[in-house]
Amino acid sequence: MYGQQKYISEFEARKLICQIGKRMYDRNYVAANDGNISIKVGKNTVICTPTGVSKGFMTPDMLVKINMKGEKISGKLNPSSEVKMHLRVYEENEEVMAVTHAHPVVATSYAIAGIKLDMAILPEAVVLLGNVPIAAYATPGTQEVPDSIAPYCKDHNAVLLANHGALTWGKDVIEAFHRLESLEHYATMMMYTTRVLGTYNQLTCDQVGTLVELRTKMGINAGGQPVCAPEPVAGEAPKTRVTEARDYKEEMIQNIVEKVTEKILSQMNKG
């Protein structure tokens, strides 16, 4: 997935986690003490954020060193119970070196609504994310959560947690956070085009195939292929979601008119 990756120093990991935590907080991806970040600094060593601390106000000395069993090695504070998710990603995909978890508003709204982010509408999202599945609901902090995400850790770059939030990972913490940013950006565009505007042009399967090839050349072999539109029939103008939405809207209006007319006529006959 990512190729060879050397572990960064513990000092560098602590500095980066605090920087990413500040960005996460400033971008409104977390509120209060939500979210967590971790970086793998050795085969059996992870630096992670503590429980009960705002990600926007962390200092390096607040962070916790744990082993791959989740046992604390050092630190004044305790690790978040949700670090189990991070450890499961590392266990399932040994090429991953960092994990971020947050509650970005739009992406989390999709997770709450049970709607996958798997539609090919944005080239950057196809390349950087692919499709983003939803893991089954699990009580936060329990073993159910890592079990729910396990099937997606190797073949995807991110996952939505049902009624909970989003989880992303990468070869380093910058890539993991960039995927979190891309996820929220993609989700926002999905919301505006499909829910607000009600119209959108979906990328064709040939277009998506070209993007997946480009993604592979960039060394990103995970993500899967999002849902694409069939190729237009030769000689016909491609049917966009604009025309489909308009047709659907007109059909709905017609149905409403017919029902209202039927009800009025029924009342008149009774009178």
Secondary structure, DSSP 8 states (H G I E B T S, - for coil): ---------HHHHHHHHHHHHHHHHHTTS--TT--EEEEEEETTEEEE-BTT--TTS--GGG-EEEETTS-EEE-SS-B-TTHHHHHHHHHH-TT--EEEEE--HHHHHHHHHT--B-B---HHHHHHT--B-EE----TTSTHHHHHHGGGTTT-SEEEETTTEEEEEESSHHHHHHHHHHHHHHHHHHIIIIIII------BHHHHHHHHHHHHHTT---S---B-B----TTS----HHHHHHHHHHHHHHHHHHHHHHHHHHHHHH-
